[in-house]
Structures are given as C-alpha cells and as structure tokens.
Amino acid sequence: MTLGQILEALGINGSVVVAGLSGGILRALSRKKLKVREVILSPICGALAAAYLTLPMVHYLKAVGWPLPAEDAQVILASAFLIGTCAMWISDIVFGVVARRFKMQPPSDHTIDTLMK
C-alpha cells in the first residue's frame, strides 16, 4: 500500500494533509526565532489539524452562509492551509492555559541558534 492509499483508508484526503503541512511550515518559518520544537511540530500539528478539522470547517462556513467559491476543492484546500497555519498557535494557547491552571513551568525551548553553537 502506498501512503496515499493508507490515508484514503483512514478517510483523510492527501491534498488536505499537504495543505495543512504547508501551513505549518509557513507558521514555523514566520517566527522571529526559530525553535526546534516549532520547526518539527508545526508542520505535523498543521497536517493533523487540517486532516480532521477541514471538512467540519467547510460545512460550518456553508451552514452560516459565508460567501464561498462555487468549487468545493478551492474552499477545502484554502481552509486546510489556514487551519494548518493556525493549529500550532491554537495548541500554544491551549497548553499555556493548562500550564497556568496547574502552575507548571513551561520547559525552556532551545533555539536553532543555540543548538548550532
């Protein structure tokens, strides 16, 4: 089985995963300081979030009457990219709230600059 067939068997559209992965990469590269955690986890988080949240988001946008292009493929891929871009920000917020709730100290992230030295 190929990767595309495995994703299809799981009910995941491969192009949506790639769009989410691309959004995660954009998010990781748009930071002022590149952190190893974000460079690795942002694309993964973006791909996973896009795979599972894109179709519910598109259905919601249609239900509220948001003006959308006639072709669903454009809406799905654009939504997947935006979800992929925002997924790591959302996870940062959620984990920050959990850490403050339990008064945990967040672990110090190593930037790529310090790892290169």
Sequence and secondary structure as in RCSB ss.txt:
>XXXX:A:sequence
MTLGQILEALGINGSVVVAGLSGGILRALSRKKLKVREVILSPICGALAAAYLTLPMVHYLKAVGWPLPAEDAQV
ILASAFLIGTCAMWISDIVFGVVARRFKMQPPSDHTIDTLMK
>XXXX:A:secstr
  HHHHHHHTT  HHHHHHHHHHHHHHHHTSSS BHHHHHHHHHHHHHHHHHHHHHHHHHHHHTT    S HHHH
HHHHHHHHHHHHHHHHHHHHHHHHHHTT       BHHHHH 
